[in-house]
Amino acid sequence: MTMTTAQAIVRWMANQFIEIDGQQLRVFGGGFGIFGHGNVTCLGEALYEHRDELPLYRGQNEQSMGFAAAGYAKYHLRQRMMFCTASAGPGTSNLLTSAALAHANRLPMLMLCGDTFLTRLPDPVLQQLENFGDPTFGVNDAFKPVTRFWDRISHPAQILQSLPHALATLLDPADCGPAFIALPQDVQGWVYDYPSVFFEKRVHRIRRTGPDANEIADAVKLLQSAKRPMIIAGGGVQYSQAVSELTDFAEGLQIPVVETIAGRANMLSTHPLNIGPVGVTGSDSANAIAEQADVVVAIGTRLQDFTTGSWTAFAQDAQFIALNVGRYDASKHRSLPVVADARLSITALHKAVGDYKTPATWTELAQAERKKWDTYVAQNVAYGNRPNSYAQAIGVVNDRCDKNDRVVAAAGGLPAEVTANWRTLSIGSVDVEFGYSCMGYEISGGWGARIAQAEQHADQDTIIFIGDGSYMMLNSDIYSSVLTEKKLIVVVLDNGGFAVINKLQNNTGNESFNNLIKDTPTATVTPFAVDFEAHAKAMGADAVTVANPDELGEAFTAAKASDKTTIIVMQVDPYEGWTTEGHTWWEVGTPHVSSSKKVSDAHKEWESSRSKQRKGV
């Protein structure tokens, strides 16, 4: 079949399917694209011919396209994904941050990006970044550290090998992450006689790798010796669709379960063995048992520093069993590894552990701690005669949302506040992007999630919590959601700048500087509040500004009833109302010497907890 490289790529993508619960769906739900001279003439022509099979969503910013693709992949538990196409030069380099986000979060996303001409006959071309010592090295090479698969197509025949390898990586549970294919502008239009078999329908299935019998035996031996066991449930539990197996395992052995940020909705908040979120932005209940646990079963987590409290959250002699499909993550911090699919590993461990039961006194202690934490959260989200806060807004929405609505947050102060205060109403309903902690993900990731959600449950809502700082960084997908009729409810909580970093700045003895708008030294006018309501309306959304949580509740109820994207704006206090409980130590580089006594004293205070830190070997 004679066709161009670009035509062959798109035709091949349109014929890749995945089997999910007995149903065959296209692996690629479509794509996000912004055209330029590097991708419009050839790849654009090919995408037009397949616009029904692979719907192309017009992006407003390449970075936000990548965030939307990540949100889509998260919703579909990495079984389905989107591609992103960008032009050569700045269009492609704008995707770097979102590629890093997808890499850190182990999310599939295919990038098809323009590149300079392979022949070099017109060099240097518009938007080409010339490397004086290596003409083969360009902007697209910058993606190598932040992708799991990278290739540059220098001949049309290469896609016969490259595309299947890219998709194999994208669908691999252990190696999952973004894939990047650089497409020189001339090569995109070159023709080749492709074998027709290459374009036949192909149905893929996600691989489930079973555990090694010896690793299970070692894990059983250690678990049976436990007097105070604990399970850390990470995001990998959901990707493996192992929630039921996790619950059965915990209930059968009566082991307390704590959740990571990525695993925040592995269990309902009302489950008696759900002891709460663990770590820096966790709960007193989870952290109280973490520091006493003797055996920790870590399932589907990469044990990031916010989970481990920079490795101060656990006893020095605590022993870890790490169930993870990724060898790299299963082998961290002296863990006893079980390198396999989470569902199969949990099932095998549960079957092999015999009649072991957790001592009742330990489980009861954990449950008593959870009850105390629930009391604190109820007080934290309550409102009355005190300043507006993130926690209050979270509580209002939590009380009024549908149990199957999806909640999205990222970076700044809201990940901590959502993690600590949100009461999970349904499994897999929370997306707090904290793998890369990327400001600007919220609205774009929410749009991508809403596209995925609308494919299955159009009557449910995607609810976004975002601060004013993140909103100012990246908000253009409000327009995208209006343009595509993918309704969002966006709660903008305005605290006058980067208030959570101002809090960290103050907590380490530093003076407020360049975080809150009023403390920006180069601002030459009197600081003023942004009219977020007017801004959102200018992009076609409904918008309202509320003065307090009562008005927020009324506005949210109205937004639920509407079929249109709605922005709700409420000012919150930048100093008061933060969740003060539930935090472990977090390692932050503080000045060892300073002319400020406050900074020096804060350094000594901060370092005083380092003695609790576990060493990596």
PyMOL commands that set and color helices and strands:
alter all, ss='L'
color gray80, all
select helices_A, chain A and resi 5-14+43-49+62-75+90-93+96-104+139-146+156-170+185-189+196-199+213-224+235-239+243-253+284-290+305-308+327-330+342-352+360-381+390-400+414-421+441-456+468-473+477-483+499-507+517-519+532-538+549-561+597-607+610-612
alter helices_A, ss='H'
color red, helices_A
select strands_A, chain A and resi 2-4+16-20+23-26+28-33+56-58+81-86+109-115+149-152+178-184+191-193+202-204+229-233+257-259+274-277+295-299+319-324+336-339+406-410+430-433+462-467+489-494+542-546+566-571
alter strands_A, ss='S'
color yellow, strands_A
deselect
rebuild
show_as cartoon
